[in-house]
């Protein structure tokens, strides 16, 4: 739309809510693909390993190759999304998702499979940055927490769906179908994105004020749209043009360190050790292939259900209570899981482990699972949100790579007890930092959050 176009009549409130919900849902399909492509390897690996004769080290590399792509994607997406916009970047990422899924399904050897997973990783890393940023910038403050957290809900739905698909093809060993079915949501996302508007904050930053106003009117009343435009304009006038070097300036340092801490804690409690290797861990505890995959379905269901429950409370209870309380439960469960392996001749160890892992995933989903994407989408100034949020996402993917490439090695070297207890101790360190530095961002504008972080105010 050009700047001299005739403004359309504002949509009624219900239509505005429907528009922002629809746009958020389409964008959050990137989260579903994120979850599916990361989760499906847990079941597929049981059949890929014997077909391609993979050692423990090569199994870890096949899993971790996706994370190498994700690191590159999260680094590259920052400047790209600030330059070409949120919508165009999402369209490109959905096309990469489609290509990666097709190549994975057709892979004739390990090398091709690794290349395909690196390609998928590029899309996952990019979408992990762009999707929460886009949703945060189109959502009214009263709905932002719930809508941004929809991305995490879609991630958990994707993980759960991948476990269901894995179980459905377990008897036939059809791992190619497991990885290839990701094409379906990626094509739906690609088509749906063309109907969405660009982020109003990005448009305003580019001087396209009338287009920003029209984008806001899809989700805001006319009065709120004008107020948001004025507030965003004032904030942008106060901001200079930043480079990556400027991210450690006194103005931005508190937000950058917080984004780093949330992302680091998210990974260092070992969640992706569970997502990628739950069937392998449970199989080592005595369960068969199908039983181990079925147990992982229960773990994925707990992850998804408690994400839904947390979404109902995130804008009522607030970020701090859910994040700090849930992380405390995660730590306790990790120490409990480690202790299970010290009990002599435990009968039903597989069932106890499954129950413990379900509780772990439930607590994680309601706290750190939501927080990493939500906090990183809320605490950075508009002009540098793409670059700054990349700090959190790069931290997430780099540590995810370290976790995924070391799980089986650490189990062999330290036993499962040592593995779970290391994750628990790292979680304690993260919890202490977050308790001291995490502000409450419920029902606050992005500009207000920025001001409070610079003042060191948790209120």
C-alpha positions in Angstrom: 0.0 0.0 0.0 1.3 3.4 -0.9 1.5 6.3 1.6 -1.3 8.2 -0.2 -3.8 5.4 -0.3 -7.3 6.0 1.2 -7.5 4.6 4.7 -9.9 1.7 5.1 -12.6 1.8 7.8 -11.4 0.3 11.0 -12.5 -3.3 11.7 -14.8 -4.0 14.6 -13.2 -5.3 17.8 -14.0 -9.0 17.2 -12.6 -8.8 13.7 -9.5 -7.1 15.0 -8.9 -9.9 17.5 -9.6 -12.5 14.8 -7.1 -10.8 12.5 -4.2 -10.7 14.9 -5.0 -14.3 16.1 -5.1 -15.5 12.5 -1.8 -13.7 11.6 -0.1 -15.1 14.8 -1.3 -18.6 14.0 0.1 -18.6 10.5 3.4 -17.2 11.7 3.5 -19.7 14.5 3.5 -22.6 12.0 7.2 -21.9 12.0 7.1 -23.0 15.6 5.2 -26.2 14.7 7.9 -27.0 12.1 10.6 -26.2 14.6 9.1 -28.7 17.1 8.4 -31.4 14.5 11.8 -31.3 12.8 13.6 -31.3 16.2 11.4 -34.0 17.8 11.0 -36.4 14.9 14.7 -37.5 15.0 14.1 -39.1 18.4 12.0 -41.9 16.9 13.6 -41.9 13.4 17.1 -42.4 14.9 16.2 -45.8 16.1 15.8 -46.9 12.4 18.3 -44.6 10.7 21.1 -45.9 12.9 20.9 -49.5 11.8 20.1 -48.6 8.1 23.2 -46.4 7.8 25.3 -48.3 10.4 25.8 -45.3 12.7 28.0 -45.4 15.7 27.0 -43.5 18.9 29.3 -40.6 17.7 27.6 -40.5 14.3 24.2 -40.7 15.8 25.0 -37.7 17.9 26.4 -35.9 14.8 23.2 -36.6 12.7 21.1 -35.1 15.6 23.5 -32.2 16.1 23.8 -31.3 12.4 20.5 -29.6 12.6 21.8 -27.4 15.4 24.8 -26.3 13.3 22.3 -25.0 10.7 20.2 -23.4 13.5 23.2 -21.5 14.8 23.9 -20.1 11.4 20.2 -19.4 10.8 19.8 -17.5 14.0 23.0 -15.4 13.4 22.0 -14.6 9.8 18.4 -13.9 10.4 19.1 -10.9 12.7 20.4 -8.4 10.1 18.2 -9.9 7.4 14.9 -9.5 9.3 15.9 -5.9 10.1 16.7 -5.1 6.5 14.0 -6.9 4.4 11.2 -7.2 7.0 9.6 -9.8 9.1 7.1 -11.1 6.5 9.5 -11.6 3.6 11.9 -13.3 5.9 9.2 -15.7 7.1 8.2 -16.5 3.5 11.8 -17.4 2.6 12.2 -19.6 5.8 9.0 -21.6 5.0 10.4 -22.4 1.5 13.6 -23.6 3.1 11.6 -25.8 5.5 9.9 -27.4 2.5 13.1 -28.1 0.7 14.8 -29.5 3.8 11.9 -31.9 4.6 11.9 -33.3 1.0 15.6 -33.8 0.9 15.5 -35.6 4.3 12.9 -38.0 3.1 14.8 -38.8 0.0 18.3 -39.0 1.5 20.2 -42.0 0.1 23.1 -41.8 2.6 24.3 -40.2 5.8 26.0 -37.2 4.0 22.8 -36.2 2.2 20.8 -36.6 5.4 23.2 -34.4 7.3 23.0 -31.7 4.5 19.2 -31.9 4.7 19.2 -31.4 8.5 21.6 -28.5 8.2 19.1 -26.9 5.8 16.3 -27.5 8.2 18.4 -26.1 10.9 18.8 -22.8 9.0 15.0 -22.5 8.8 14.5 -23.4 12.4 17.2 -21.0 13.7 15.8 -18.2 11.6 12.2 -18.8 12.6 13.1 -19.1 16.2 14.1 -15.4 16.0 11.6 -14.0 13.5 8.3 -15.7 14.6 8.3 -14.3 18.2 9.5 -10.9 17.0 6.8 -10.6 14.4 4.0 -11.7 16.7 5.2 -9.4 19.5 5.2 -6.4 17.1 1.6 -7.0 15.8 0.0 -7.9 19.1 -1.7 -5.4 21.5 0.0 -5.4 25.0 -2.9 -7.2 26.7 -2.6 -10.1 24.3 1.1 -10.1 23.6 2.2 -12.7 26.2 -0.5 -15.2 25.1 0.1 -14.7 21.3 3.9 -14.7 21.5 3.7 -17.8 23.6 1.6 -19.4 20.9 4.9 -20.0 19.2 6.0 -22.2 22.1 2.7 -24.0 22.0 3.1 -24.7 18.4 6.6 -26.0 19.1 5.2 -28.4 21.6 2.4 -29.5 19.3 5.0 -30.1 16.6 7.1 -32.2 19.0 4.0 -34.2 20.1 2.9 -34.7 16.5 6.4 -36.0 15.6 6.2 -38.5 18.5 2.7 -39.7 17.3 4.0 -40.0 13.7 7.0 -41.9 15.0 4.8 -44.3 16.8 2.5 -44.7 13.8 5.5 -45.8 11.6 7.4 -47.6 14.4 6.3 -51.1 13.3 7.2 -50.5 9.7 10.4 -48.6 10.5 9.3 -45.9 8.0 11.6 -43.1 9.1 11.4 -41.5 5.7 7.7 -40.9 6.2 8.4 -39.6 9.7 10.8 -36.8 8.4 9.0 -36.1 5.1 5.5 -35.3 6.5 6.9 -31.9 7.6 6.2 -30.8 4.1 2.5 -30.4 4.8 2.6 -27.6 7.4 5.5 -25.9 5.6 3.5 -25.5 2.4 0.4 -24.3 4.4 2.6 -21.7 6.1 4.2 -20.6 2.8 0.7 -20.0 1.2 -0.8 -18.3 4.3 2.0 -15.8 4.8 1.2 -14.0 1.6 -2.1 -12.8 3.2 -0.4 -11.2 6.2 0.6 -7.6 6.7 4.1 -6.5 7.6 5.1 -5.6 11.2 3.9 -2.0 12.0 7.1 -1.4 14.0 9.3 -2.4 11.1 7.2 -0.3 8.7 7.5 2.7 11.0 11.2 2.3 11.3 11.4 2.4 7.5 9.4 5.7 7.3 6.3 4.0 6.0 4.0 5.6 8.5 0.6 5.1 6.7 1.3 1.5 6.1 2.2 1.1 9.8 -1.1 2.7 10.7 -3.1 0.4 8.5 -1.2 -2.6 9.9 -2.0 -1.5 13.5 -5.7 -1.0 12.6 -6.0 -4.7 12.0 -5.4 -5.4 15.7 -5.9 -2.1 17.5 -8.8 0.4 17.8 -8.2 3.7 16.0 -7.4 5.4 19.2 -5.0 2.7 20.4 -3.4 2.6 16.9 -2.6 6.3 17.0 -1.3 6.0 20.6 0.9 3.1 19.6 2.3 5.0 16.6 3.1 8.0 18.8 4.8 5.9 21.4 6.8 3.9 18.8 7.8 7.2 17.1 9.0 8.7 20.3 11.0 5.6 21.2 12.6 5.5 17.8 13.6 9.1 17.9 15.5 8.4 21.1 17.4 5.4 19.6 20.6 5.6 17.6 21.6 3.2 14.9 23.2 0.3 16.6 25.8 -2.2 15.5 26.4 -5.6 17.1 29.3 -3.9 19.0 26.7 -1.5 20.6 24.8 -4.4 22.1 27.1 -4.3 25.1 26.7 -0.6 25.6 25.3 0.4 29.0 21.9 1.1 27.4 21.4 -2.4 26.0 23.6 -4.5 28.3 20.9 -5.4 30.8 18.5 -6.6 28.1 21.2 -8.6 26.3 22.5 -10.3 29.5 18.9 -11.2 30.4 18.2 -12.6 27.0 21.5 -14.6 27.2 20.6 -15.9 30.7 17.1 -17.1 29.8 18.4 -18.9 26.7 21.3 -20.5 28.5 19.1 -21.7 31.4 16.6 -23.0 28.9 19.2 -25.3 27.4 21.4 -26.1 30.3 18.7 -27.9 32.2 18.9 -30.5 29.4 15.5 -30.3 27.8 16.8 -31.3 24.4 18.6 -34.2 25.8 15.1 -35.4 26.6 13.5 -34.3 23.3 16.2 -35.9 21.1 17.1 -39.0 23.1 14.0 -39.9 25.2 13.4 -43.2 23.3 17.1 -44.0 23.5 17.3 -43.4 27.2 14.1 -45.4 27.9 15.3 -48.2 25.6 18.5 -48.4 27.7 16.3 -48.7 30.8 14.7 -51.9 29.4 11.8 -50.8 27.2 11.5 -52.1 23.6 11.5 -49.8 20.5 7.7 -49.3 20.3 7.3 -49.0 24.0 10.0 -46.4 24.3 8.5 -44.4 21.5 5.0 -44.7 23.0 6.4 -43.5 26.3 7.9 -40.5 24.6 4.4 -39.7 23.3 3.3 -39.3 26.9 6.3 -37.0 27.5 5.4 -34.9 24.5 1.7 -34.8 25.6 2.8 -33.4 29.0 4.9 -30.8 27.3 2.0 -29.7 25.0 -0.8 -29.7 27.7 1.1 -27.7 30.2 2.1 -25.2 27.6 -1.6 -24.7 26.9 -2.3 -24.3 30.6 0.5 -21.8 31.0 -0.8 -19.8 28.1 -4.1 -19.3 30.0 -2.2 -17.7 32.9 0.8 -16.0 31.3 -1.0 -12.6 31.0 -2.8 -13.0 34.3 -0.2 -14.4 36.7 2.8 -12.8 34.9 6.2 -14.0 33.7 8.2 -14.0 36.9 6.0 -16.4 39.0 5.7 -18.9 36.2 9.3 -18.8 35.2 10.8 -18.9 38.6 8.4 -21.4 40.1 8.5 -23.8 37.1 12.3 -23.7 36.9 12.5 -24.7 40.6 10.3 -27.7 39.9 12.5 -28.6 36.9 15.6 -28.6 39.1 14.0 -30.8 41.8 12.9 -33.3 39.2 16.4 -33.5 37.6 17.9 -34.4 41.0 15.1 -37.0 41.5 15.7 -38.6 38.1 19.4 -38.9 38.8 18.6 -40.5 42.2 16.4 -43.2 40.5 19.4 -44.7 38.9 21.1 -45.1 42.3 18.4 -47.4 43.7 19.3 -51.1 43.5 17.2 -53.3 41.2 14.4 -50.9 40.7 11.3 -52.7 39.4 9.5 -50.7 36.7 12.4 -48.3 36.2 11.1 -47.5 32.7 7.7 -46.4 34.1 9.2 -44.4 36.9 11.5 -42.6 34.4 8.6 -41.9 32.1 6.6 -40.4 34.9 9.6 -38.3 36.0 10.3 -37.1 32.5 6.6 -36.2 32.0 6.8 -34.1 35.2 10.0 -32.5 34.0 8.5 -31.6 30.6 5.4 -30.2 32.3 7.3 -27.9 34.6 9.7 -26.9 31.8 6.8 -26.1 29.4 5.1 -23.8 31.9 8.3 -21.9 32.6 11.5 -21.9 30.6 9.8 -23.2 27.5 7.6 -20.1 27.2 10.1 -17.7 28.6 12.9 -18.0 26.1 10.9 -16.8 23.1 8.6 -14.4 25.1 11.3 -12.6 27.0 13.6 -12.3 24.0 10.7 -10.7 22.0 9.9 -8.2 24.8 13.1 -6.8 26.3 14.9 -5.2 23.3 14.5 -1.8 21.6 12.6 -1.9 18.3 15.5 -0.7 16.1 17.8 -3.5 17.2 15.3 -6.2 18.1 16.5 -8.4 15.2 20.2 -8.2 16.1 19.7 -8.3 19.9 17.2 -11.2 20.0 19.8 -13.0 17.9 22.0 -13.1 21.0 19.4 -15.2 22.8 18.7 -17.4 19.9 22.4 -18.0 19.1 23.0 -18.9 22.7 20.0 -21.3 22.6 21.2 -23.1 19.5 24.9 -23.1 20.4 24.2 -24.7 23.8 21.6 -27.0 22.1 24.4 -28.2 19.9 26.7 -28.9 22.9 23.9 -30.8 24.6 22.9 -32.9 21.6 26.5 -33.8 20.7 27.4 -34.9 24.2 24.4 -36.8 25.7 25.3 -40.4 24.8 29.0 -39.7 25.6 28.2 -38.2 29.0 25.9 -41.1 29.9 28.7 -43.6 29.0 31.3 -41.5 31.0 29.3 -40.3 34.0 26.2 -42.6 34.1 22.7 -41.2 33.8 22.8 -40.0 37.4 25.8 -37.8 36.7 24.1 -36.4 33.5 20.8 -35.4 35.3 22.6 -33.9 38.3 24.9 -31.8 36.1 21.8 -30.4 34.4 20.2 -29.8 37.9 23.3 -27.8 39.2 23.4 -25.7 36.0 19.7 -25.0 36.5 20.3 -23.7 40.0 22.8 -21.1 38.7 20.4 -19.9 36.1 17.5 -19.7 38.6 19.6 -17.4 40.9 20.4 -15.0 38.1 16.8 -14.8 36.8 15.5 -14.3 40.3 17.7 -11.3 40.7 17.4 -9.7 37.2 14.1 -10.7 35.5 11.6 -7.9 35.3 7.8 -8.5 35.2 6.7 -7.6 31.6 3.0 -8.4 31.9 0.6 -5.9 30.3 3.5 -3.4 29.6 4.4 -1.8 26.3 7.7 -2.8 24.7 8.9 0.7 25.1 8.0 0.8 28.9 9.9 -2.5 29.4 13.0 -1.1 27.7 12.9 2.0 30.0 12.6 -0.2 33.2 15.5 -2.5 32.2 17.8 0.5 31.7 16.8 1.6 35.3 17.4 -1.9 36.7 13.7 -2.0 37.8 12.0 -5.4 38.2 8.5 -3.9 38.7 
